[in-house]
Amino acid sequence: MSSRRPQNIETLAVHAGRSIDTATGAVIGPIHLSTTFERDESGGYPSGFSYSRWDNPNRQALERCLAEMEGGTRALAFSSGLAASTAVAQNLRPGDHVIAPDNVYYNFRKVLSALLANLDLKTSYVDMRDAANVESALRPDTRLIWIETPSNPLMKVTDMEAVAQIAKKAKIVTACDSTISTPVLQRPLDWGIDIVVHSTTKAISGHSDVTGGALVMNDACPFFEGAQNFQRLGGAVPSPFDCWLVLRGIATLPLRIRAQSSSALAIAEFLAGHPLVEAVLYPGLATDPGHEIASRQMKLFGGVMSFQVKGAAKEALGVAAATQVFTRATSLGGTHSLIEHRASVESEETRTPANLLRLSIGLENTADLIDDLRQALNQLSA
């Protein structure tokens, strides 16, 4: 029998980072709530753990699982997705230049401009659907290229391989927020990206009951030590129970993502044919500008999409209010289907159109979700 470790994502989702509990034989690992661990007679830590902020068995299990799932060698778990993103950005030095998407997640824009204002960072926001725009934005002091693909909520797709090649020639670190896709649909490290960023709050945990974030990278990444210091010394750590919940959710991640992707494509096709819909933003549609690149670097297209209602904010909010199966709420990737008017929750600098609604497709029946959107849209013509 072969001893080669399985690499198929379904098997990794169930087994990576986990082992049978040696004390009890439990198949599901226990939650280690202890904040401190016993030292031996010589003052050492025979278990490998000393203090839970520094490391914890549940966090270690989650980090090992995420590293294997993404094909990396190192992972760091954080208390939120934004904490993980900040752990990358705080590696920057005063005056460094950053290249980021023109529709980057609005709170990460605040991290660069406000939270790290003392670093006086210079940021160029470019349309990353064309890698040439990234190359044109390069400067001698560029130190980080931040990618978000597909982006939230405009669902723009970036060619990760093309951007990674540009960055490597210039010796610049790349980071990709892959929250929407998860390692089930794409693995940025395989395309040459240095750091994968996740909000594990979303699809990875998948049940809307835990907040967390993570970074995955390989040994050679120069940002690892700084990110780990932010985690351990800055205290941006998830609790043992949070780690246990995220690891619990990962076991069903491949099945959930495939079901949500299938429903999302059917819903996108329905919306694309509806007379009261101005545009559907979803890379799974053959007519989407990012479809060709997404087809190359993604296995499926995910459970998140946006669409623009014909009209303005009033009409979009009206459609959201008329839904009965969809829940009006922030976030994505959970079992409940969510609908949200993004422009009204983002800052005044939002790049999101006023008539746009973002959908996160859950695990309800696809036909029920389509019927719900149909009746909600029909309210516009009533």
Buried (B, 14 or more C-beta within 10 A) or exposed (E): EEEEEEEEBBEBBBBBBBEEEEEEEEEEBEBBEEEEBEEEEEEEBEEEBBEBBBBBBBBBBBBBBBBBBBBBBBBBBBBBBBBBBBBBBBBBEEEBBBBBBBBBBBBBBBBBEEBBEEBEBBBBBBEBBEBEBBBEBBEEEBBBBBBBBBBBBBBBBBBBBBBBBBBEEEEBBBBBBBBBBBBBBBBBBBBBBBBBBBBBBBBBBBBBBBBBBBBBBBEEBEBBEBBBEBBBEBEBBBBBEBBBBBBBBBBBBBBBBBBBBBBBBBBBBBBBEBEBBBBBBBBBBEEBBBBEBBBEBBBBBBBBBBBBBBBEBEBBBBBBEBBEBBBEBEBBBBBBBBBBBBBEEBEEEBBBBBBBBBBBBBBBEBEEBBBBBEBBBEBBEE
